[in-house]
Amino acid sequence: MASTDAGYFRKLTRRLTADVAELDAHEMSQTAAAAGARRACDCSRGEEVTVLGRLRSVAVSPKSAEASLEAELFDGTEAVTLVWIGRRHIPGIEAGRTVRVRGRLAERNGAKVLYNPHYELQCGQ
């Protein structure tokens, strides 16, 4: 019983003293793992991956450039850039939304990228 109490107080102290962004990242990482998705930090170029995370930002290419929509997905461990070529808008793809994506992981300028990933919007998040 004493060990359980110590664990509870340790978790409570951590939650009270931790940075909000750190807590959010930890929660997002746990949610992704519970949903069966891989952690972005464990994924390597060339692998077929499924990642679950929150969209931090969404950007559309300028009208003068070829159409593309880019979003930064963060799963609590690392960011993955999502790029939809030929699209300027996808309903539901907006900052703050939780999304599960699947595709073959690539690298662009040292950053992880998924081109034209299959995506599923997560309800209630």
N, C-alpha and C positions, 0 to 999 in steps of 0.2 A: 504494500500500500504506500509506503514512504517513497519508493521509487516512482510510482505513478504520480504522486503529488509533486515530486521534484521535476518530472517531465512536464507536467502541466504548467508549473511556474516558469520553467525555462522557456516554453513556447509562448506563454503570456508576456514575459519580459522581452522576448525577441520581437513580438508583434507591436509592443508599445514603443520600442526604441528603434525599430528598423525604418528605413526610408520607404515612403509609400510606393515609389517606383520599384524598389526591390521586392516588396511584398506582392505587388501586382505581377511582376515577372515570375516569382515563385508559384503563385496561384495559376498563372497561365501555363507554366511548365507542367504542373500537376494535372491540370485539365486535359492537356494534350496527351499526356501519358495514359490517363484513364480512358481516353477515346481511342487508343490504339495507334496514335500517330507517332512518328519518330521525332526525336529532338533534332532541331536544325543543326545544332553543333556536332551531332554524330553523323550527319549526312555528308557524303563525298560526291565530287563531280562524276557524272556518268551513271549514278544510281537512279533507279526508279524509286521515288519517295512519296510519302504522304505526310504532310505537315499541317498542324492545326495551330492557328494563332490569330492575333488581332491585327487589323490593318492600321498601321500608324499614319500613313500618308498615301494619297492617291494623286497622280499627276497625269495630265493629258499633253500629248505632243502639240506644238504650235500648228496652226492651220497650214503654214508654209511647208511643214515637214510631212513625211509619211505618217499615216494614222497609227498611233500606238497609245496604249494606256499602261501606265506603270504604277505599281503599288508596293509599299514596303510592308511585309508581314513579319511580325515579331512573335515568337512562340515562348518567350521567357528565357531562352538560352542564346539565341542569335537571330539576326534578321535575314530574310530571304526576299530578294526583289522579284516581283511577279510582273511579267511583261506580256500583254496581249497585243500582238501585231495585227494591224488592220482594224482596230477598234478604238473609238474615241470615248465611248461610254458603255458601261455594263450596269444595268439596273441592280442595285444592292451592293455594288462594290464602292464603298465609301469609308472614309477614315472612322475608326472606332468599331467597325463591324468585325465579328469573329467569323473566320472562314476556314474550311478544310480544303486544301489543294493537293493535287496529285500530278506528277509529271517527272520527266528526266532532268536531274539537276545539272546545271551548267555553271560556268564561272565567267564573269565579265569584270575585268580590272580587279581581280582578286576577290570579288564579292560573289556570293551564291545567288543564282538566278534560275527561275523556272519560266520558260517561254511557253505561251499559250497553254497554261495549266488547266486541267479539269478542276472546277471549283464547286463547292457546296456551301451555301450560306447557312450558318448555324442559327437556329431559331432562338429567340429570347435572349440574345446576347448582343 
